[in-house]
Amino acid sequence: MAKKYIGKTTGTETITKARNIMVAAPYDVRGVVETYADLFNKDTYSYSELYVGMLVITYDTQDVYVLSKLPGSRDNATAWAQNIKWKKVNYAIDSIDDLEDIENPYVGQFAYVKDDPNTSEDESGLYIYNGDTWVLVKQPEEVTIGKISEQEIMDLF
């Protein structure tokens, strides 16, 4: 697997060698993998490179995942893949009905619905999972990155 970031083509160089802010590539080389399957491949990361809360983007789909559970430090490749847990952070879906198809949503997870505006009821917007259901946070014309206050989010729970 050839990785597409600063000075790290084989995956063997130390992270500190990859810090060159004059190059248009991720600052933290752990932040990008080729495919979703790479998240579960023991050869992608050494145990010491992982931490809970780590964000990783899959290059092929541009999805964002957060590491929610570390594997065992001595796990073999099969156990590693079974024990490591990643949660998808971003979702962009075509219908509000697809929200129910998101597997194992977690409290605070966001999803963006881009519904067909020609339907009888356009349900497009930014939604958040509150533990029981998906709640509309903002309509598309109201969605501005960084403009949702903490109080607005807390009011949904």
C-alpha positions as CSV (number, residue, x, y, z in Angstrom):
1,M,0.0,0.0,0.0
2,A,1.5,3.3,-1.0
3,K,0.5,6.1,1.3
4,K,-0.1,9.6,-0.1
5,Y,1.5,11.9,2.4
6,I,4.6,13.7,3.3
7,G,7.8,11.6,3.1
8,K,6.0,8.4,4.1
9,T,5.7,6.1,1.1
10,T,6.4,2.8,2.7
11,G,4.9,3.4,6.1
12,T,8.1,2.8,7.9
13,E,9.5,6.3,8.5
14,T,9.0,8.0,11.9
15,I,6.3,10.6,12.2
16,T,8.7,13.4,13.0
17,K,10.4,13.1,9.6
18,A,7.0,13.8,8.0
19,R,6.6,17.3,9.5
20,N,7.3,19.7,6.6
21,I,4.6,22.4,6.5
22,M,5.8,23.6,3.1
23,V,4.4,20.5,1.4
24,A,0.7,20.2,0.5
25,A,0.0,17.0,2.5
26,P,-1.4,16.0,5.9
27,Y,0.7,17.2,8.8
28,D,0.0,14.1,10.8
29,V,0.7,11.1,8.5
30,R,-1.6,8.9,10.6
31,G,-4.6,10.9,9.4
32,V,-5.1,9.3,6.0
33,V,-5.4,5.7,4.8
34,E,-6.2,4.4,1.4
35,T,-9.3,2.4,2.2
36,Y,-11.7,1.5,5.0
37,A,-10.1,-2.0,5.2
38,D,-6.8,-0.3,6.1
39,L,-8.3,0.9,9.4
40,F,-8.5,-2.8,10.5
41,N,-5.1,-3.9,9.0
42,K,-2.4,-4.4,11.6
43,D,0.2,-3.4,9.1
44,T,-1.3,0.1,8.8
45,Y,-0.3,1.3,12.3
46,S,2.0,0.3,15.1
47,Y,0.2,0.1,18.4
48,S,2.2,3.1,19.8
49,E,0.8,5.3,16.9
50,L,-2.8,4.8,18.0
51,Y,-4.9,6.8,20.5
52,V,-8.6,6.9,21.3
53,G,-10.1,9.9,19.6
54,M,-7.7,9.7,16.6
55,L,-9.3,11.0,13.4
56,V,-8.5,9.3,10.1
57,I,-9.8,10.0,6.6
58,T,-10.2,7.2,4.0
59,Y,-8.6,8.4,0.8
60,D,-10.9,6.5,-1.6
61,T,-14.2,7.7,-0.1
62,Q,-13.2,10.8,1.9
63,D,-15.1,9.5,5.0
64,V,-13.9,10.4,8.5
65,Y,-13.5,7.9,11.3
66,V,-12.7,8.3,15.0
67,L,-10.9,5.5,16.9
68,S,-13.1,4.5,19.8
69,K,-11.4,1.4,21.1
70,L,-7.8,0.3,20.9
71,P,-6.9,-3.3,20.0
72,G,-4.7,-5.3,22.3
73,S,-1.0,-4.4,22.0
74,R,-0.1,-8.0,21.4
75,D,-3.1,-9.1,19.2
76,N,-2.3,-11.1,16.1
77,A,-3.7,-9.7,12.8
78,T,-7.1,-11.4,13.2
79,A,-7.6,-10.3,16.8
80,W,-6.4,-6.8,15.9
81,A,-9.1,-6.5,13.2
82,Q,-11.8,-7.8,15.6
83,N,-10.8,-5.6,18.6
84,I,-10.0,-2.2,17.1
85,K,-13.2,0.0,16.8
86,W,-13.7,2.9,14.5
87,K,-16.8,5.0,14.3
88,K,-17.8,6.9,11.2
89,V,-18.0,10.7,11.9
90,N,-19.5,12.2,8.8
91,Y,-22.5,11.0,6.9
92,A,-24.1,12.6,3.8
93,I,-27.1,10.7,2.7
94,D,-29.9,11.1,0.2
95,S,-33.0,10.7,2.3
96,I,-34.2,11.0,5.9
97,D,-35.2,7.4,5.8
98,D,-31.5,6.5,5.4
99,L,-30.8,7.8,8.9
100,E,-32.3,4.7,10.3
101,D,-29.8,2.6,8.3
102,I,-26.8,4.1,10.0
103,E,-25.4,1.2,12.1
104,N,-24.7,1.9,15.8
105,P,-25.1,5.6,15.8
106,Y,-23.6,7.3,18.9
107,V,-24.9,10.3,20.9
108,G,-23.6,13.5,19.2
109,Q,-23.1,12.0,15.8
110,F,-23.9,14.3,12.9
111,A,-25.4,13.4,9.5
112,Y,-26.3,15.6,6.6
113,V,-29.4,14.8,4.6
114,K,-29.6,16.1,1.0
115,D,-33.2,15.2,0.2
116,D,-34.7,15.7,-3.3
117,P,-36.2,19.2,-3.3
118,N,-38.8,18.0,-5.7
119,T,-40.4,15.7,-3.2
120,S,-43.5,16.8,-1.3
121,E,-41.5,17.5,1.8
122,D,-37.9,18.5,1.6
123,E,-36.2,17.2,4.8
124,S,-32.7,18.3,3.9
125,G,-30.5,19.5,6.7
126,L,-28.0,18.8,9.4
127,Y,-29.1,16.1,11.9
128,I,-27.7,15.0,15.2
129,Y,-28.3,11.7,17.1
130,N,-29.5,12.3,20.7
131,G,-29.4,8.7,21.8
132,D,-33.0,7.9,20.8
133,T,-33.6,9.6,17.5
134,W,-32.2,11.9,14.8
135,V,-33.0,15.5,15.4
136,L,-32.9,18.3,12.8
137,V,-30.3,20.9,13.8
138,K,-30.4,23.2,10.9
139,Q,-32.0,23.5,7.4
140,P,-29.6,23.7,4.5
141,E,-29.9,27.5,4.1
142,E,-29.1,27.8,7.8
143,V,-26.1,25.5,7.9
144,T,-22.8,27.3,8.2
145,I,-19.8,25.4,9.5
146,G,-18.7,26.8,12.9
147,K,-22.0,28.7,13.4
148,I,-23.8,26.1,15.6
149,S,-23.6,27.1,19.2
150,E,-23.0,24.7,22.0
151,Q,-26.3,25.8,23.6
152,E,-28.2,25.0,20.4
153,I,-26.8,21.4,20.4
154,M,-27.4,21.0,24.1
155,D,-31.1,22.1,23.6
156,L,-31.6,19.0,21.4
157,F,-31.0,16.7,24.3
